[in-house]
Amino acid sequence: MIKERLQYLRDYMSLNNITACIIPSSDPHQSEYVATHWQARVWISGFTGSSGLIIVTLDNAGLWTDSRYFLQAEEQLAGTGIELHKVLKRSVPEHLYWLRDQITEGSTIAIDGMCFSKSQYDRIKKILSPKKITINTSVDFISEIWKDRPELPSAAAFSHDVKYCGLTRSEKLSQVRDAIKSAEAEYTLVSTLDDIAWVLNLRGSDIKLNPVVISYLIIGLEKCYFFIDNSKLSDAEVGHLSDDKVHIEDYKNISDFLSKLDQESVVLVDKYSTSVSLYDKIRAKIKQAKRAIIPHLKGTKNEVECDNYRKCMVRDGVALTHAFMWLQSELEEGGVTEFEFARKIAYYRSQQDHYHDESFDAIVGYKGNGAIIHYKPEKESCDTIANEGVLLVDSGGQYLDGTTDITRTISLDQPSEEVKQAYTCVLKGMIGLSQAIFPEGTTGAQLDILARQHLWSSGMNYLHGTGHGVGFFLNVHEGPQSISAGTTTRAQTPIVAGMVTSNEPGNYIENAYGIRIENLILCVPSKYDGFLQFETITYFPIETKSINFSLMTKQEINWLNDYHATVLQRLSPQLDDKAKKWLAEKCRSI
């Protein structure tokens, strides 16, 4: 099937004098997770990871993806004729250097200009310019061969109550307008779906597990223009938006609208999130945003959001208590599949107040599957969990009052010394970051070493980031910050009070096991003026059976005991006697 699709594409390329096509994972909104309509890379390759890029030439095809997906990609690309290229440094566009070597001078490269940002387009043009290439951004080569391409999603949008999010739509628009004025502009173009959902206090179901609505937004100093399929909005929603001077426009009219803006007006544009096709339609004066406005406002949670987050995390911990109790009971009776446990976790979450959906497909990785960092158990092919080996479980929920993401690793029999050393080094790194006190202005890149130092000292490492921003009933991965090494914009963004970030060091041995321990941490002011620290807001016990206590310091043991005391105190009032007893055992002092 994949080989046939590649041949269809190459036939189309030959007819249209196209030398190579670049197919990304994104949509016109630069989303990480996309609606099925835009899953062209999945369709052409069979690779289902959330991150990756395909290049198809008349003779070759390659997939570039990062370390989270190496094992998955090797399995899914087998027999397709698509070569896996392992990306070790995300900041280095190795795929473009590869393409430059593949093509001849004067070639034509085709991309979907709606799915590449202006920044990405400029980089392609710069690197391939020595070959005097032409970049065709307007040819819709995928639709020509993807005959049963899914339609655009049409799920209804709904309001997100201010009692959860803390600020009204008009208050958020006022914050954005202050930033527009400061930048000496009249408008800002917003393409990113979670930013639009945040500022308008709207949510939807257009993308699986991401409560967003496919749309565009142009915010002016007086009016807003909201480009959406208006069948998604009730008459009441339209009325509420109109009260805040938000005018409804058809989603497909965004290009025409941009081309007709007053040429003397100034539009603030983020070239990293705006497609090159839309960018080229703007006839007004374009001003490059020094940084995107909304991600920093959205990423800094207000006090109402922070308080709601803590309440949400209690219910999430209660759900996980029931799920892991169920697993323990099932394993005593026999085996249970990875898929069954993933479904059971989702079920127990669904029994909690304010639950909406999962925040991502649960990763339930038994033994070697735990080393596949974004492994998703499939009903027909997943493994059966038994009372031996290591199990990694990474899951999360979408609630009206928060988004959760937690990983726990448990040993189902007596762990080996190798497993105990790796587990303890991961735990020490997670605790080290949790305990950090740091001056204002500190970036995630500076904090990253706290989570890795103990692994490094034992000759171990992990290739993914240590932490990502987490939305508030929004995307589980969001900016503007991250805790990771390198020079990316997110890694170099200072961590500020109100940011919620994951803390998830790990260690992975192919075909053997994966170890990751993850909590969410909220940045709060320290007792020292000008300093910040983290409050752990995830409440669920951390396994102690796999700890090598000779490697732990007294301070680390105290942190773990204090954490478990907090977990027990927060969750117990929501549990029956049987669950309280189970939790007390898992949280007992060491």
GULUMRO-155344 format. One line per 4 residues: number of its first residue (from 1); for each residue x, y, z of C-alpha. Coordinates in steps of 0.2 Angstrom, whole numbers, plus 5000, padded with zeros to 4 digits. Each point is the difference from the previous one (the first is absolute). Last residue first. Layout:
! GULUMRO-155344
NUM> X:Y:Z; ...
***
This chain:
! GULUMRO-155344
590> 5056:5024:5270; 4983:5007:5005; 4985:4991:4993; 4992:5008:4984
586> 4996:4984:4991; 4994:4991:5016; 4989:5016:5004; 4993:4999:4982
582> 4994:4982:5002; 4992:5003:5017; 4992:5016:4993; 4993:4990:4985
578> 4992:4987:5012; 4993:5013:5011; 4992:5010:4987; 5009:5015:4991
574> 4997:5019:4998; 5006:5005:5017; 5016:4989:4998; 5006:5010:4984
570> 5008:5016:5007; 5007:4993:5017; 5007:4984:4992; 5008:5010:4986
566> 5007:5013:5012; 5007:4986:5011; 5008:4993:4984; 5008:5016:4995
562> 5007:5002:5018; 5007:4982:5000; 5008:5003:4982; 5008:5017:5005
558> 5007:4992:5016; 5007:4986:4990; 5008:5013:4989; 5007:5010:5014
554> 5007:4984:5008; 5010:4997:4984; 4995:4985:4989; 5013:4989:4992
550> 5000:4987:5014; 4981:5000:4999; 5000:4991:4983; 4982:5003:4996
546> 4989:4988:4990; 4989:4995:5014; 4996:5019:5004; 4987:5003:4986
542> 4994:5018:4999; 4983:5004:5008; 4987:5011:4991; 4997:5019:5002
538> 5007:5011:4987; 5001:5018:5005; 5019:5001:5004; 5003:5018:5005
534> 5016:5007:4992; 5012:5014:5005; 5003:5018:4996; 5012:5013:5006
530> 5000:5020:4999; 4997:5001:5019; 5003:4984:5009; 4984:4991:5006
526> 4998:4993:4983; 4987:5006:4988; 4990:4986:4991; 5004:4989:4984
522> 4987:4986:4999; 5007:4982:4998; 4992:4985:4991; 5007:4983:5005
518> 5008:4987:4989; 5011:4985:5004; 5007:4991:4985; 5008:4983:4998
514> 4999:4989:4984; 5004:4982:4999; 5009:4986:4990; 4998:5000:4981
510> 5010:5017:4999; 5005:5006:5017; 4993:5017:5005; 5003:5012:5014
506> 4989:5015:5005; 4998:5017:5007; 4983:5007:5001; 4996:5017:5008
502> 4985:5007:4991; 4997:5019:5000; 4986:5012:5007; 5005:5018:4999
498> 4992:5011:5013; 5017:5008:5006; 5012:5002:4986; 5012:4988:4991
494> 5011:5010:4988; 4999:4995:4982; 5016:4993:4993; 4994:4982:4999
490> 4984:5007:4991; 5010:5010:4987; 5011:4985:4996; 5018:5002:5006
486> 5004:4983:5007; 4996:4989:5016; 4982:4998:5006; 4987:5007:5012
482> 4987:5008:4989; 4992:5017:4999; 4988:5009:4988; 4993:4989:4998
478> 4987:4986:4999; 4999:4981:5001; 4985:4993:5009; 4989:5011:4989
474> 4986:5009:5009; 4990:4998:5015; 5013:5010:5008; 5016:4997:4989
470> 5016:4991:5005; 5017:5007:4997; 5013:4986:4996; 5013:4992:5011
466> 5016:4990:4999; 5002:4999:4981; 5003:4984:4991; 5017:4992:4997
462> 5002:4991:5017; 5017:4997:5009; 5010:4987:5009; 5019:4998:5004
458> 4997:5000:5018; 5005:5018:5003; 4989:5005:4986; 4985:4992:5008
454> 5003:5009:5016; 5003:5017:4991; 4984:4999:4988; 4986:5008:5010
450> 5010:5014:5007; 5009:5002:4983; 4983:5007:4992; 4999:5015:5012
446> 5011:5011:4989; 4991:4995:4984; 4984:5004:5008; 5005:5018:5003
442> 5004:5009:5015; 4994:5018:4999; 4994:5001:5019; 5013:4991:5011
438> 4999:4982:5003; 4994:4988:5014; 4999:4982:4994; 4992:4987:5010
434> 4990:4992:4987; 5015:5000:4988; 5010:4990:5012; 4985:4988:5004
430> 4998:4996:4981; 5019:4997:4999; 5001:4989:5015; 4985:4990:4994
426> 5009:4997:4983; 5016:4995:5009; 4990:4988:5011; 4991:4992:4985
422> 5016:4997:4991; 5009:4993:5016; 4985:4989:5004; 4998:4994:4982
418> 5018:4994:5000; 4999:4993:5017; 4986:4989:4994; 4982:5004:5005
414> 4990:4987:5011; 4983:4998:4991; 4988:5011:4992; 5012:5015:5000
410> 4991:5016:4998; 5002:5016:4989; 4989:5015:5003; 4996:5014:4987
406> 4988:5014:5002; 4992:5013:4989; 4984:5010:5005; 4990:5014:4992
402> 4990:5012:5011; 4983:5006:5007; 4989:4994:4986; 5009:4984:5000
398> 5011:4992:4987; 5009:4985:5006; 5018:4993:5000; 5010:4984:4997
394> 5018:4993:5001; 5001:4982:5007; 5017:4991:5000; 5000:4981:5005
390> 5015:4991:5005; 5002:4981:5001; 4990:4986:5008; 4982:4998:5006
386> 4993:5000:4983; 4995:5013:4987; 4993:4994:4983; 5008:5008:4985
382> 4991:5010:4987; 4996:4994:4982; 4981:5000:4998; 4995:5013:5013
378> 5014:5012:4996; 5011:5007:5013; 5007:5017:4996; 5019:5002:5003
374> 5006:5018:5001; 5017:4997:5008; 5002:4982:4993; 5011:4994:5014
370> 4984:4995:5010; 4996:4988:4986; 5016:4990:5005; 4992:4995:5017
366> 4981:5006:5000; 4996:5017:4993; 4984:5008:5004; 5000:5017:4991
362> 4983:5007:5001; 4994:5010:4985; 5000:5018:5004; 4991:5012:5011
358> 4986:4987:5003; 4982:5007:4999; 4988:5012:5009; 5000:4997:5018
354> 4992:5014:5011; 4996:4988:5014; 5009:4983:5000; 4993:4984:4993
350> 5008:5003:4983; 5017:4999:5009; 4996:4982:5005; 4995:4995:4983
346> 5016:5008:4992; 5011:4990:5012; 4990:4984:4995; 5002:5003:4982
342> 5019:5001:5002; 5000:4985:5011; 4990:4990:4986; 5012:5006:4987
338> 5015:4994:5010; 4992:4983:5001; 4996:4992:5017; 5007:4984:5007
334> 4995:4988:5014; 4990:5001:5016; 5013:5010:5010; 5003:5010:4985
330> 4982:5005:4999; 5000:5006:5018; 5016:5010:4998; 4993:5008:4984
326> 4984:5005:5009; 5009:5008:5014; 5010:5009:4987; 4984:5007:4992
322> 4991:5004:5016; 5015:5010:5006; 5002:5008:4983; 4982:5007:5001
318> 5004:5007:5017; 5016:5008:4994; 4990:5009:4986; 4987:5006:5013
314> 5014:5008:5010; 5008:5007:4985; 4985:5009:4995; 4999:5009:5017
310> 5018:5006:4998; 4997:5006:4983; 4984:5009:5005; 5011:5010:5013
306> 5013:5004:4986; 4987:5005:4988; 4992:5012:5012; 5017:5007:5004
302> 5004:5004:4982; 5010:4988:4990; 5015:5007:4990; 5000:4989:4984
298> 4985:5009:4993; 5008:5017:5002; 5017:4994:4993; 4992:4990:4986
294> 4988:5015:4995; 5013:5013:4995; 5012:4991:4988; 5017:5007:5003
290> 5010:5014:4991; 4984:5000:4988; 5005:5004:4983; 4991:5016:4993
286> 4991:4998:4984; 4993:5015:4991; 4984:4996:4992; 4999:4990:4984
282> 4999:4983:5009; 4998:4985:4988; 5018:4995:5000; 4999:4997:5019
278> 4984:4989:4997; 5010:4989:4988; 5015:5000:5011; 4990:4993:5014
274> 5001:5010:5016; 5007:4991:5016; 5018:5004:4999; 4998:5016:4990
270> 4991:5008:5015; 4990:5014:4992; 4996:5018:5007; 4990:5009:4987
266> 5003:5018:4996; 4987:5010:4991; 5005:5011:4984; 4994:4986:4988
262> 4983:4999:5008; 4996:4982:5000; 4993:4993:4984; 5013:4985:4998
258> 4997:4995:5017; 4981:4998:4998; 5003:4990:4984; 5012:4988:5008
254> 4988:4998:5016; 4984:4996:4989; 5000:4981:5002; 4996:5001:5019
250> 4985:5011:4996; 4999:5015:5011; 4992:5003:5017; 5003:5018:5008
246> 5007:5001:5018; 4994:5016:5007; 4999:4993:5018; 4981:5000:4999
242> 5002:4992:4983; 5008:4985:5008; 4986:4998:5012; 4987:5001:4986
238> 5010:4987:4989; 5001:4989:5015; 4981:5001:5003; 4996:4997:4982
234> 5010:4984:5001; 5017:4999:4992; 5007:4985:4990; 4989:5005:4985
230> 5011:5016:4999; 5014:4990:4992; 5013:5012:5008; 5010:5016:4996
226> 4998:5012:5016; 5003:5018:4996; 5003:5011:5015; 4996:5018:5002
222> 5007:5016:5009; 5019:4998:5001; 4999:4986:4988; 5001:4981:5003
218> 5000:4989:4984; 4995:4982:5005; 5001:4984:4990; 4990:4984:5002
214> 5000:4982:5004; 4993:4998:5017; 5010:4993:5015; 4998:4987:5013
210> 5015:4989:4995; 4997:4982:5004; 4995:4997:4981; 5000:5016:4990
206> 4984:5009:4996; 4993:4997:5018; 4996:5018:5006; 5004:5013:5013
202> 4997:5019:5001; 5006:5012:5012; 5004:5012:4986; 5018:5004:5005
198> 5004:4981:5005; 4991:4992:4985; 5009:5012:4988; 5017:4996:5008
194> 4996:4981:5000; 4996:5001:4981; 5016:5009:4994; 4996:5012:4986
190> 4999:5017:5009; 5003:5016:4989; 5003:5015:5010; 4993:5017:4996
186> 5003:5019:5002; 5019:5000:5003; 5011:5011:5011; 5007:4984:5009
182> 4994:5007:5017; 4983:5003:4992; 4999:4982:4995; 5006:4995:5017
178> 4986:5010:5008; 4988:4992:4988; 5005:4983:5005; 4996:5004:5019
174> 4983:5008:4995; 4996:4985:4990; 5003:4989:5016; 4989:5012:5010
170> 4986:5000:4987; 5000:4981:4999; 4998:4999:5019; 5014:4994:5011
166> 5001:4987:5014; 5000:4984:4989; 4989:4989:5010; 4987:5012:5007
162> 5002:5009:4983; 4990:4986:4992; 5008:4993:4984; 4987:5003:4986
158> 4996:4986:4987; 5004:4996:4982; 4991:4987:4990; 5009:4987:4990
154> 5002:5003:4981; 5016:4992:4995; 5007:5003:4983; 4996:4986:4988
150> 5010:4984:4999; 5011:4997:4985; 4992:4986:4990; 5009:5004:4983
146> 5017:5003:5008; 5009:5002:4983; 4995:5018:4995; 4997:5005:5018
142> 5018:4997:5004; 5007:5010:4985; 4991:5016:5005; 5012:5011:4989
138> 5001:5018:5008; 5017:5000:5009; 5011:4996:4985; 5018:5003:5005
134> 5012:5003:4985; 5018:4995:5002; 5016:5009:4996; 5010:4986:5007
130> 5010:5012:5012; 4983:5006:5006; 4996:4983:5008; 5005:5005:5018
126> 4993:5018:4999; 4983:4995:4992; 4997:4986:5012; 5004:5012:5015
122> 4989:5013:4993; 4985:4988:4998; 5002:4994:5018; 5000:5017:5007
118> 4984:5004:4989; 4992:4985:5008; 4997:4985:4989; 4982:4992:5000
114> 4991:5013:4989; 5015:5000:4988; 4997:4982:4996; 5018:4996:4993
110> 5006:4996:4983; 5019:5001:4995; 5004:5005:4982; 5018:4996:4994
106> 5011:5013:4992; 5016:4992:5005; 4999:4982:5004; 4992:4992:5015
102> 5007:4987:5013; 5014:5009:5008; 4988:5015:5004; 4987:4987:5007
98> 5012:4993:5012; 5005:5017:5006; 4982:5004:5002; 4996:4985:5010
94> 5015:5004:5012; 4991:5016:5005; 5011:5001:5016; 4990:5008:5015
90> 4992:4983:5004; 5016:4992:5003; 5000:4981:5001; 4988:4997:4985
86> 5001:4982:4994; 4997:4998:4982; 4988:4985:4996; 5000:4995:4982
82> 4983:4998:4991; 4999:4984:4989; 4984:4995:5009; 5006:4983:5006
78> 5004:5005:5018; 4994:5018:5002; 4989:4996:5015; 5012:4990:5010
74> 5015:5012:4997; 4989:5015:5004; 4994:4993:5016; 5018:4996:5006
70> 5006:5018:4995; 4985:5009:5006; 5005:5009:5016; 5017:5002:4992
66> 4995:5013:4987; 4993:4998:4983; 5006:5002:4982; 4991:4988:4987
62> 5008:4997:4983; 4995:4996:4982; 5011:4997:4985; 4999:4999:4981
58> 4988:5013:4994; 5002:5010:5016; 4989:4998:5016; 5004:5009:5016
54> 4991:4996:5016; 5000:5009:5016; 4997:4994:5018; 4991:5004:5016
50> 4984:4993:5006; 5005:4982:4997; 4988:4990:4988; 5012:4994:4986
46> 4990:4992:4986; 5010:5010:4987; 4988:5010:4989; 4985:5000:5011
42> 5009:5004:5016; 5009:5014:4991; 4983:5006:4993; 4992:5001:5017
38> 4992:5017:4996; 4982:4994:4998; 5003:4988:5015; 5000:5015:5011
34> 5018:5005:5007; 5010:4998:5015; 5016:5011:5001; 4990:5014:4992
30> 5009:5013:4988; 4983:5008:4997; 4999:4995:4981; 5003:4982:5005
26> 5016:4991:5006; 5009:4984:4998; 5009:5005:4984; 5001:4995:4982
22> 5014:5006:4989; 4998:4995:4982; 5015:4998:4988; 5004:5002:4982
18> 4984:5007:4993; 4998:5001:4982; 4981:4999:5000; 4997:4983:4992
14> 5015:4993:5009; 4994:5006:5017; 4983:4992:4997; 5008:4984:4996
10> 5011:5001:5015; 4985:5003:5011; 4991:4985:4993; 5015:4990:5002
6> 5002:5005:5019; 4982:4995:5002; 5003:4983:4993; 5015:4997:5011
2> 4990:5005:5015; 4986:4987:4995
***
